[in-house]
Amino acid sequence: MSQNEFENQEEPLTMERLDPGVRKLISIISEHIDDVDNVSSLDEFLDGTHQPKEPSTPDVYNFLSSNPDVAKKLHGAIKDELEHHGSVTAEDIRAQHDERPDVDELKAKVEHANARYVIPSDADKDADTENSKRLEIESESVDLIITSPPYWRKRNYGVDDQLGQESDPDQYIENLVKALEHWRAFLRPHGSIFLNIGDSYNNKSRVGIPGRFVRAAQEAGWTIRNDIIWAKDNGMPSPAKDRLVPRHEHIIHLVWDADDYYYDLHGYAEVFGNGSNPGDVWRMNHDRNTGGHLAPYPEELVRRAITLACPHSVCTKCGVARERNRVRGTTELDTSRPQAERALELYNQSDLEERHIKAVQAVGISDAGKAKEFQDGAGENAKDVQELAKEAKEVLGGYFREFTFPQWITEGWTECDCEEPEYGPGMVFDPFSGSGTTIKVANELGLHAWGTDLDTSNFDKNQSLSQYQ
């Protein structure tokens, strides 16, 4: 075999190389069809000798025809998985942060505590009350809170003093907003909260829980940056015959300091939006095989919130997050546009250099001087800049315009003002951890994670760390 033939050989396809969605699809089908006698040997397909065989008994067809409920479930399972599974992986998100610090061990723990009364381990003595619970994490140690409190009058988890069983919705909202104040003590100044909340019915009328919560949180001093709609195609069935079954919930993004909170829209847009702002509707279905927990939210919800609002590197001395330095690119164009793709093609085929493109960007479409640092004299670009731009326009023709609005790119990360800064992973906190979805995903993305719950039996630390390890 020649060297070229060797280099051009494709890597053998293995289960490990399959897209996770395809592997999940195989698992789903295997749950319903575990054996088909009339399938030929895979070896026959590999050596090209396969001959289709007439099945003596079409077992699978007959079975599904005789059991339409099973067929419907199989179809629904495949459809849900294909619609739910996107192209975004944990590796895609991790790749957005080349400043990620290495650590020997990530934090991953759920403490038994009532989320309404938690206080930091270093809180003042006067913070202690009859119900308060000091956690093993300190004040201003958390970068992002992601949580889904129990919805009002939806499920009774069978524990004392639980949130969600109040007889009055206003009392539920009051208790939830008071809990926010406890959680704020854990947040770093740049921290924020993503809170998943759904509505309820009372006397056949929507109660309006999300709207009530937003108003109460604002009155308590919080700023609502987004009311994200979680749209889903699957969900709990409803026996109601005189209304539509709800297929959306709310994810409220709250910040305390509206002028100084961590937010990486660039990284989020790169991963989830094709480089543009994807908007405030998140289409996600519930994950399959979520174990015994009654109300888990999807892992994608956590991935999205973390990508937006949790720094992956924070100074362990001063708590300042490293942020992305963004600059306008030169030849980084949106190639989904045919004009941009053609512009790049012309540029790559030419002898033009980046200095020509920078000159085009400086001169602009009408020589108005987009980048003033390139300009000399009375509002005119320097002659050498004008000459470079002229050369580029002669080569590119009208396509030069594409280079006047390039995409933004990352040019390193900020540093804190500490003399010898030391950086560690960011920290995610979930006051209502349940089975630990938030903690699992945070660890998977290389972040510390902490949680509380009144029932910690659903959380498995080894499982939460499995993907990261």
CORNOR-V127831 format. One record per residue. RES is the residue in one small letter. SS is DSSP state (H for helix, E for strand, - for the rest). Layout:
RES;SS + RES;SS
This chain:
m;- + s;- + q;H + n;H + e;H + f;H + e;H + n;H + q;- + e;- + e;- + p;- + l;- + t;- + m;H + e;H + r;H + l;- + d;- + p;H + g;H + v;H + r;H + k;H + l;H + i;H + s;H + i;H + i;H + s;H + e;H + h;H + i;- + d;- + d;- + v;- + d;- + n;- + v;- + s;- + s;- + l;H + d;H + e;H + f;H + l;H + d;- + g;- + t;- + h;- + q;- + p;- + k;- + e;- + p;- + s;- + t;- + p;- + d;H + v;H + y;H + n;H + f;H + l;H + s;H + s;H + n;- + p;H + d;H + v;H + a;H + k;H + k;H + l;H + h;H + g;H + a;H + i;H + k;H + d;H + e;H + l;H + e;H + h;H + h;- + g;- + s;- + v;- + t;- + a;H + e;H + d;H + i;H + r;H + a;- + q;- + h;- + d;- + e;- + r;- + p;- + d;- + v;- + d;- + e;- + l;- + k;- + a;E + k;E + v;E + e;E + h;E + a;- + n;- + a;- + r;- + y;- + v;E + i;E + p;- + s;- + d;- + a;- + d;- + k;H + d;H + a;H + d;- + t;- + e;- + n;- + s;- + k;E + r;E + l;- + e;- + i;- + e;- + s;- + e;- + s;- + v;E + d;E + l;E + i;E + i;E + t;E + s;- + p;- + p;- + y;- + w;- + r;- + k;- + r;- + n;- + y;- + g;- + v;- + d;- + d;- + q;- + l;- + g;- + q;- + e;- + s;- + d;- + p;H + d;H + q;H + y;H + i;H + e;H + n;H + l;H + v;H + k;H + a;H + l;H + e;H + h;H + w;H + r;H + a;- + f;- + l;E + r;E + p;E + h;E + g;E + s;E + i;E + f;E + l;E + n;E + i;E + g;- + d;- + s;- + y;E + n;E + n;- + k;- + s;E + r;E + v;- + g;- + i;H + p;H + g;H + r;H + f;H + v;H + r;H + a;H + a;H + q;H + e;H + a;- + g;- + w;- + t;E + i;E + r;E + n;E + d;E + i;E + i;E + w;E + a;E + k;- + d;- + n;- + g;- + m;- + p;- + s;- + p;- + a;- + k;- + d;- + r;- + l;- + v;- + p;- + r;- + h;E + e;E + h;E + i;E + i;E + h;E + l;E + v;E + w;- + d;- + a;- + d;- + d;- + y;- + y;- + y;- + d;- + l;H + h;H + g;H + y;H + a;H + e;H + v;H + f;H + g;- + n;- + g;- + s;- + n;- + p;- + g;- + d;- + v;E + w;E + r;E + m;- + n;- + h;- + d;- + r;- + n;- + t;- + g;- + g;- + h;- + l;- + a;- + p;- + y;- + p;- + e;H + e;H + l;H + v;H + r;H + r;H + a;H + i;H + t;H + l;H + a;H + c;- + p;- + h;- + s;- + v;E + c;E + t;- + k;- + c;- + g;- + v;- + a;E + r;- + e;- + r;E + n;E + r;E + v;E + r;E + g;- + t;- + t;- + e;- + l;- + d;- + t;- + s;- + r;- + p;H + q;H + a;H + e;H + r;H + a;H + l;H + e;H + l;H + y;H + n;H + q;H + s;- + d;- + l;- + e;- + e;H + r;H + h;H + i;H + k;H + a;H + v;H + q;H + a;H + v;H + g;- + i;- + s;- + d;- + a;- + g;- + k;- + a;- + k;H + e;H + f;H + q;E + d;E + g;- + a;- + g;- + e;E + n;E + a;- + k;H + d;H + v;H + q;H + e;H + l;H + a;H + k;H + e;H + a;H + k;H + e;H + v;H + l;H + g;H + g;H + y;H + f;H + r;H + e;H + f;H + t;H + f;H + p;- + q;- + w;E + i;E + t;E + e;E + g;E + w;E + t;- + e;- + c;- + d;- + c;- + e;- + e;- + p;- + e;- + y;E + g;E + p;- + g;- + m;E + v;E + f;E + d;E + p;- + f;- + s;- + g;- + s;- + g;- + t;H + t;H + i;H + k;H + v;H + a;H + n;H + e;H + l;- + g;- + l;- + h;E + a;E + w;E + g;E + t;E + d;E + l;- + d;- + t;- + s;- + n;- + f;- + d;- + k;H + n;H + q;H + s;H + l;H + s;H + q;- + y;- + q;-
